[in-house]
Amino acid sequence: MSTFKQWLHKVFSGIESQEQRDEAYLAQSVDASDLERRIHQLEYRSAADEHFPLHASVPGFHHRRALW
């Protein structure tokens, strides 16, 4: 069993977690306002783009998507 654990560790040790990629992205910021913008992008990336399908556009809201 320890051989299997070693193999798993070897296979998955090179894969970066999402948290590590986010930290590296934030570390590239050049000043406080850039850091705040990057934090905002990370906080709202999944809510705006991934989980809500675009079925209809909402007039007046450029970055929001309707659920219907």
C-alpha positions as CSV (number, residue, x, y, z in Angstrom):
1,M,0.0,0.0,0.0
2,S,2.8,2.4,0.7
3,T,4.0,2.0,-2.9
4,F,0.6,3.1,-4.1
5,K,0.7,6.2,-1.8
6,Q,4.1,7.1,-3.1
7,W,2.9,6.7,-6.7
8,L,-0.1,9.0,-5.9
9,H,2.1,11.5,-4.3
10,K,4.4,11.6,-7.3
11,V,1.6,11.9,-9.7
12,F,-0.3,14.7,-7.9
13,S,2.6,16.6,-6.4
14,G,3.1,18.5,-9.7
15,I,-0.5,19.6,-10.0
16,E,-1.1,23.1,-8.7
17,S,-4.2,23.7,-6.7
18,Q,-6.6,26.5,-7.6
19,E,-5.7,28.2,-4.3
20,Q,-2.0,28.2,-5.3
21,R,-2.7,29.6,-8.7
22,D,-4.9,32.4,-7.1
23,E,-2.1,33.3,-4.7
24,A,0.4,33.5,-7.5
25,Y,-1.9,35.7,-9.5
26,L,-2.4,38.0,-6.5
27,A,1.4,38.1,-5.9
28,Q,1.9,39.6,-9.3
29,S,0.0,42.8,-8.3
30,V,2.0,46.0,-8.6
31,D,0.2,48.2,-6.1
32,A,-2.7,48.2,-3.7
33,S,-5.3,49.1,-6.2
34,D,-4.1,46.4,-8.6
35,L,-4.3,43.9,-5.7
36,E,-7.9,45.0,-4.9
37,R,-8.9,44.7,-8.5
38,R,-7.4,41.2,-8.7
39,I,-9.2,40.1,-5.4
40,H,-12.5,41.4,-6.8
41,Q,-11.9,39.4,-10.0
42,L,-11.2,36.2,-8.1
43,E,-14.2,36.7,-5.8
44,Y,-16.7,37.2,-8.6
45,R,-15.3,35.1,-11.4
46,S,-17.4,32.0,-10.7
47,A,-20.7,33.7,-9.9
48,A,-20.7,35.8,-13.1
49,D,-19.3,33.4,-15.6
50,E,-19.5,29.8,-14.8
51,H,-22.6,28.9,-12.8
52,F,-25.3,31.0,-14.5
53,P,-26.2,30.1,-18.1
54,L,-27.1,33.0,-20.3
55,H,-30.6,32.6,-21.5
56,A,-31.7,36.2,-21.8
57,S,-29.9,39.5,-21.4
58,V,-31.1,42.0,-18.9
59,P,-31.4,45.5,-20.3
60,G,-29.3,48.0,-18.4
61,F,-27.1,45.4,-16.8
62,H,-23.9,44.7,-18.8
63,H,-22.3,42.3,-16.4
64,R,-25.3,40.5,-15.0
65,R,-27.1,37.5,-16.5
66,A,-30.7,36.5,-16.1
67,L,-31.6,33.1,-14.7
68,W,-34.5,32.6,-17.0
